Amino acid sequence: MLQSTLSEDNELYFYTIKYKLFEESLCKAEMRYLFNTVTDNKFFFSRTYISPSRSAFLKQCISVIYKANSLDNIVQQILHNNLSYEKFKVCYINHEDNNIPFEERKKTEYLIGYNINGFADVHNPEVLLGITKIDNMWIFGELENNNSAWKEHNNKPYSYCNALDVRLARSLANIAASNDLNSKLVDPCCGIGTVVIEALSMGLNIKGYELNKYIAENANKNLEFFNYETVIENKDMHTLTERFDCAIVDLPYGLFSATTLNDQLSIMKTTRRIADRAIFITLEDMEAHIKDCGFTLVDKFCAAKGTFKRIINICA
């Protein structure tokens, strides 16, 4: 008996993720806020669609068309529905739960592709189709890979050694917006604009402010370099009156200019005034100070850049 195609109200997506050991806590936090799911595997199912290119950690997404307990049943569904594509390519998705040899992958891809109506084009496909097996269940659907375009942001013309890593900045923007692409975000101490660039590249609504005029100018030059709107202003955050849904604050820590605890507390207090939620990036544990400034700490984890560790404090 054929298993039916998933209904529109029952859409299912299969994701694979990839991260290095020191990035595990950051990746899992991002997945929690994007998908409201916790996984110890490097793959998961979700009813929520998010383009894998939005995250530095999402690797692939299969929009599931068929699922079955055998490969033969998948083929039967393809034939039963007279499934057709033009210029398609079938890819077997290896993952930690079912990593099969090359020859077996190729046989599976051929079997699926042979039974699809249309013209296969393995060199310049317009449509990618994915097939894989999870816990004795086969799934098949349209495949989307992470295009990794965000990696180009490592090549911005102006940068500083203490700036946030691009992968970290991208994750923080995702955590801040979660699934609300209309969220009003702000980076009130934006420096060279790393977080702003990542947010803009995902179509998020963000503004940036930088007290140092020279750095603000270079930050906007970075935005121009990637053809983004120059949304960074040379402005003291303490003068802001606009209200935001979430602020992303890489708290100044005095590596290149004098920063006192009072300066840091002042930044946190102003953040409380201008934002409903906040993500504070700190070098040391400032949980008590964060709470004293009126925030509730809802999540906390460490992110590393080589030997340089930062504490990520997610607050409401």
QUIFENDA-V516753 format. One record per residue. N is the residue number from 0. SS is DSSP state (H for helix, E for strand, - for the rest). OMEGA is omega in whole degrees, -180 to 180 (999 if undefined). NEAR is the number of other ideal C-beta (glycine too) atoms within 8 Angstrom. Layout:
n=N ss=SS omega=OMEGA near=NEAR
n=N ss=SS omega=OMEGA near=NEAR
This chain:
n=0 ss=- omega=-179 near=2
n=1 ss=- omega=170 near=7
n=2 ss=- omega=-172 near=8
n=3 ss=- omega=173 near=5
n=4 ss=- omega=177 near=7
n=5 ss=- omega=179 near=10
n=6 ss=- omega=-179 near=6
n=7 ss=H omega=180 near=4
n=8 ss=H omega=-175 near=4
n=9 ss=H omega=-177 near=6
n=10 ss=- omega=-177 near=10
n=11 ss=- omega=-179 near=10
n=12 ss=E omega=178 near=13
n=13 ss=E omega=-177 near=15
n=14 ss=E omega=167 near=14
n=15 ss=E omega=180 near=11
n=16 ss=E omega=-179 near=13
n=17 ss=- omega=178 near=6
n=18 ss=- omega=174 near=10
n=19 ss=- omega=-173 near=5
n=20 ss=H omega=-177 near=5
n=21 ss=H omega=179 near=5
n=22 ss=H omega=-172 near=12
n=23 ss=H omega=-177 near=9
n=24 ss=H omega=179 near=9
n=25 ss=H omega=180 near=15
n=26 ss=H omega=-177 near=12
n=27 ss=H omega=177 near=10
n=28 ss=H omega=180 near=14
n=29 ss=H omega=179 near=13
n=30 ss=H omega=178 near=14
n=31 ss=H omega=-175 near=11
n=32 ss=H omega=179 near=9
n=33 ss=H omega=-172 near=13
n=34 ss=H omega=-177 near=10
n=35 ss=- omega=-179 near=6
n=36 ss=- omega=176 near=8
n=37 ss=- omega=-179 near=6
n=38 ss=- omega=173 near=10
n=39 ss=- omega=178 near=3
n=40 ss=- omega=176 near=7
n=41 ss=- omega=173 near=9
n=42 ss=E omega=177 near=12
n=43 ss=E omega=174 near=11
n=44 ss=E omega=177 near=6
n=45 ss=E omega=171 near=10
n=46 ss=- omega=-177 near=5
n=47 ss=- omega=176 near=9
n=48 ss=- omega=172 near=8
n=49 ss=- omega=179 near=11
n=50 ss=- omega=180 near=7
n=51 ss=H omega=180 near=13
n=52 ss=H omega=178 near=11
n=53 ss=H omega=-176 near=9
n=54 ss=- omega=174 near=13
n=55 ss=- omega=-175 near=8
n=56 ss=- omega=175 near=14
n=57 ss=E omega=-177 near=14
n=58 ss=E omega=-177 near=10
n=59 ss=E omega=175 near=13
n=60 ss=E omega=171 near=13
n=61 ss=E omega=171 near=15
n=62 ss=E omega=-167 near=10
n=63 ss=E omega=175 near=13
n=64 ss=E omega=179 near=9
n=65 ss=E omega=169 near=13
n=66 ss=E omega=-175 near=10
n=67 ss=E omega=-179 near=11
n=68 ss=- omega=176 near=6
n=69 ss=- omega=177 near=7
n=70 ss=H omega=179 near=11
n=71 ss=H omega=179 near=6
n=72 ss=H omega=175 near=12
n=73 ss=H omega=180 near=14
n=74 ss=H omega=179 near=11
n=75 ss=H omega=179 near=9
n=76 ss=H omega=177 near=15
n=77 ss=H omega=-180 near=13
n=78 ss=H omega=-178 near=9
n=79 ss=H omega=-178 near=7
n=80 ss=- omega=179 near=7
n=81 ss=- omega=-175 near=6
n=82 ss=- omega=-176 near=10
n=83 ss=E omega=173 near=7
n=84 ss=- omega=173 near=10
n=85 ss=- omega=178 near=8
n=86 ss=- omega=-177 near=11
n=87 ss=E omega=174 near=16
n=88 ss=E omega=179 near=11
n=89 ss=E omega=-179 near=13
n=90 ss=E omega=172 near=10
n=91 ss=E omega=-177 near=12
n=92 ss=- omega=174 near=11
n=93 ss=- omega=175 near=8
n=94 ss=- omega=-170 near=11
n=95 ss=- omega=-179 near=6
n=96 ss=- omega=-177 near=8
n=97 ss=- omega=-179 near=8
n=98 ss=- omega=-174 near=6
n=99 ss=- omega=-178 near=8
n=100 ss=- omega=-177 near=5
n=101 ss=H omega=-176 near=5
n=102 ss=H omega=179 near=6
n=103 ss=H omega=177 near=8
n=104 ss=H omega=-178 near=11
n=105 ss=H omega=178 near=9
n=106 ss=H omega=179 near=8
n=107 ss=H omega=179 near=12
n=108 ss=H omega=-180 near=12
n=109 ss=H omega=-178 near=9
n=110 ss=H omega=180 near=10
n=111 ss=H omega=-178 near=15
n=112 ss=H omega=-178 near=12
n=113 ss=H omega=-175 near=6
n=114 ss=- omega=176 near=8
n=115 ss=- omega=176 near=14
n=116 ss=E omega=178 near=6
n=117 ss=- omega=-175 near=9
n=118 ss=- omega=177 near=6
n=119 ss=E omega=178 near=11
n=120 ss=- omega=-175 near=10
n=121 ss=- omega=-177 near=5
n=122 ss=- omega=-180 near=4
n=123 ss=- omega=-177 near=5
n=124 ss=- omega=173 near=11
n=125 ss=- omega=179 near=7
n=126 ss=E omega=173 near=10
n=127 ss=E omega=178 near=11
n=128 ss=E omega=-176 near=16
n=129 ss=E omega=175 near=16
n=130 ss=E omega=177 near=15
n=131 ss=E omega=-178 near=13
n=132 ss=E omega=-180 near=8
n=133 ss=E omega=176 near=11
n=134 ss=- omega=178 near=4
n=135 ss=- omega=175 near=5
n=136 ss=E omega=176 near=9
n=137 ss=E omega=175 near=13
n=138 ss=E omega=-178 near=14
n=139 ss=E omega=177 near=15
n=140 ss=E omega=179 near=12
n=141 ss=E omega=-173 near=10
n=142 ss=E omega=174 near=12
n=143 ss=E omega=178 near=11
n=144 ss=E omega=171 near=8
n=145 ss=- omega=-178 near=9
n=146 ss=- omega=176 near=5
n=147 ss=- omega=180 near=6
n=148 ss=H omega=-179 near=7
n=149 ss=H omega=-180 near=11
n=150 ss=H omega=178 near=7
n=151 ss=H omega=-179 near=7
n=152 ss=H omega=173 near=12
n=153 ss=H omega=-175 near=6
n=154 ss=H omega=179 near=4
n=155 ss=- omega=-174 near=12
n=156 ss=- omega=-179 near=6
n=157 ss=- omega=-179 near=9
n=158 ss=- omega=177 near=7
n=159 ss=- omega=-174 near=8
n=160 ss=- omega=-179 near=4
n=161 ss=- omega=180 near=5
n=162 ss=- omega=178 near=9
n=163 ss=- omega=173 near=10
n=164 ss=- omega=-177 near=7
n=165 ss=H omega=-179 near=13
n=166 ss=H omega=178 near=10
n=167 ss=H omega=-179 near=12
n=168 ss=H omega=-180 near=13
n=169 ss=H omega=178 near=13
n=170 ss=H omega=-180 near=15
n=171 ss=H omega=177 near=15
n=172 ss=H omega=178 near=16
n=173 ss=H omega=179 near=14
n=174 ss=H omega=-178 near=12
n=175 ss=H omega=-177 near=13
n=176 ss=H omega=-173 near=14
n=177 ss=- omega=-179 near=9
n=178 ss=- omega=180 near=7
n=179 ss=- omega=-178 near=7
n=180 ss=- omega=178 near=9
n=181 ss=- omega=178 near=5
n=182 ss=- omega=175 near=12
n=183 ss=E omega=-178 near=11
n=184 ss=E omega=177 near=17
n=185 ss=E omega=169 near=16
n=186 ss=E omega=-172 near=17
n=187 ss=- omega=175 near=14
n=188 ss=- omega=-161 near=13
n=189 ss=- omega=179 near=13
n=190 ss=- omega=-175 near=11
n=191 ss=- omega=171 near=13
n=192 ss=- omega=-176 near=16
n=193 ss=H omega=-180 near=12
n=194 ss=H omega=-179 near=16
n=195 ss=H omega=179 near=16
n=196 ss=H omega=-178 near=15
n=197 ss=H omega=179 near=15
n=198 ss=H omega=180 near=14
n=199 ss=H omega=-179 near=13
n=200 ss=H omega=178 near=11
n=201 ss=- omega=179 near=12
n=202 ss=- omega=-179 near=5
n=203 ss=- omega=-179 near=11
n=204 ss=E omega=-176 near=7
n=205 ss=E omega=171 near=14
n=206 ss=E omega=179 near=13
n=207 ss=E omega=179 near=15
n=208 ss=E omega=-179 near=16
n=209 ss=E omega=-175 near=15
n=210 ss=- omega=-178 near=9
n=211 ss=- omega=-175 near=7
n=212 ss=H omega=-178 near=6
n=213 ss=H omega=-180 near=6
n=214 ss=H omega=179 near=10
n=215 ss=H omega=178 near=13
n=216 ss=H omega=180 near=9
n=217 ss=H omega=178 near=10
n=218 ss=H omega=178 near=17
n=219 ss=H omega=174 near=11
n=220 ss=H omega=175 near=10
n=221 ss=H omega=179 near=14
n=222 ss=H omega=179 near=16
n=223 ss=H omega=-179 near=9
n=224 ss=H omega=180 near=8
n=225 ss=- omega=176 near=11
n=226 ss=- omega=174 near=4
n=227 ss=- omega=178 near=10
n=228 ss=- omega=-178 near=5
n=229 ss=- omega=-173 near=7
n=230 ss=- omega=-179 near=11
n=231 ss=E omega=180 near=15
n=232 ss=E omega=173 near=9
n=233 ss=E omega=-172 near=10
n=234 ss=- omega=176 near=9
n=235 ss=- omega=-177 near=6
n=236 ss=H omega=-177 near=13
n=237 ss=H omega=178 near=6
n=238 ss=H omega=-176 near=6
n=239 ss=- omega=177 near=11
n=240 ss=- omega=-179 near=4
n=241 ss=- omega=180 near=7
n=242 ss=- omega=-178 near=6
n=243 ss=E omega=178 near=12
n=244 ss=E omega=-179 near=9
n=245 ss=E omega=176 near=15
n=246 ss=E omega=174 near=14
n=247 ss=E omega=-171 near=14
n=248 ss=E omega=171 near=14
n=249 ss=E omega=-169 near=10
n=250 ss=- omega=179 near=13
n=251 ss=- omega=-176 near=10
n=252 ss=- omega=168 near=8
n=253 ss=- omega=178 near=8
n=254 ss=- omega=-176 near=4
n=255 ss=- omega=176 near=5
n=256 ss=- omega=-176 near=5
n=257 ss=- omega=176 near=4
n=258 ss=- omega=-179 near=8
n=259 ss=- omega=176 near=7
n=260 ss=H omega=178 near=6
n=261 ss=H omega=177 near=6
n=262 ss=H omega=-179 near=9
n=263 ss=H omega=179 near=14
n=264 ss=H omega=179 near=11
n=265 ss=H omega=178 near=9
n=266 ss=H omega=-179 near=14
n=267 ss=H omega=179 near=16
n=268 ss=H omega=178 near=10
n=269 ss=H omega=177 near=12
n=270 ss=H omega=177 near=15
n=271 ss=H omega=-178 near=11
n=272 ss=H omega=-171 near=6
n=273 ss=H omega=-174 near=14
n=274 ss=E omega=177 near=13
n=275 ss=E omega=179 near=7
n=276 ss=E omega=-180 near=11
n=277 ss=E omega=169 near=14
n=278 ss=E omega=178 near=15
n=279 ss=E omega=175 near=13
n=280 ss=E omega=-176 near=14
n=281 ss=E omega=178 near=11
n=282 ss=- omega=180 near=7
n=283 ss=- omega=-178 near=5
n=284 ss=- omega=-180 near=5
n=285 ss=- omega=-176 near=12
n=286 ss=H omega=-178 near=9
n=287 ss=H omega=180 near=6
n=288 ss=H omega=179 near=11
n=289 ss=H omega=179 near=13
n=290 ss=H omega=179 near=10
n=291 ss=H omega=180 near=7
n=292 ss=- omega=172 near=11
n=293 ss=- omega=-180 near=6
n=294 ss=- omega=169 near=11
n=295 ss=- omega=-179 near=6
n=296 ss=E omega=-176 near=11
n=297 ss=E omega=180 near=6
n=298 ss=E omega=-176 near=9
n=299 ss=E omega=177 near=8
n=300 ss=E omega=-178 near=9
n=301 ss=E omega=173 near=8
n=302 ss=E omega=-175 near=13
n=303 ss=E omega=170 near=10
n=304 ss=E omega=-170 near=8
n=305 ss=- omega=177 near=4
n=306 ss=- omega=-177 near=4
n=307 ss=E omega=-177 near=6
n=308 ss=E omega=176 near=9
n=309 ss=E omega=176 near=12
n=310 ss=E omega=180 near=14
n=311 ss=E omega=-179 near=15
n=312 ss=E omega=-180 near=14
n=313 ss=E omega=-168 near=13
n=314 ss=E omega=175 near=12
n=315 ss=- omega=999 near=7
